[in-house]
């Protein structure tokens, strides 16, 4: 519900203007990266323009967990949209 409200706020704030893109900076635990990426994709992806999502480090606890996180994110976001 909060994501939907945020999407509506962003839409109203940019209404009538040329929308270049959306930047989302997340300082959240890695355990919620995948679910948050799905919500960003569902609610915050702009109809036009670019999307960039920055995930604050740490990005996993080891190589295997980092690969797992990367795979989960790539299911929702394109590689060029993800900044780690």
Buried (B, 14 or more C-beta within 10 A) or exposed (E): EEBEEBBEEBEEEBEEEEBEEBEBEBEEEBEEBBEBBBBBBEBBBBEEEEBBBEBBEEBBEEEEEBEBBBEBBEEBBEEEBBEB
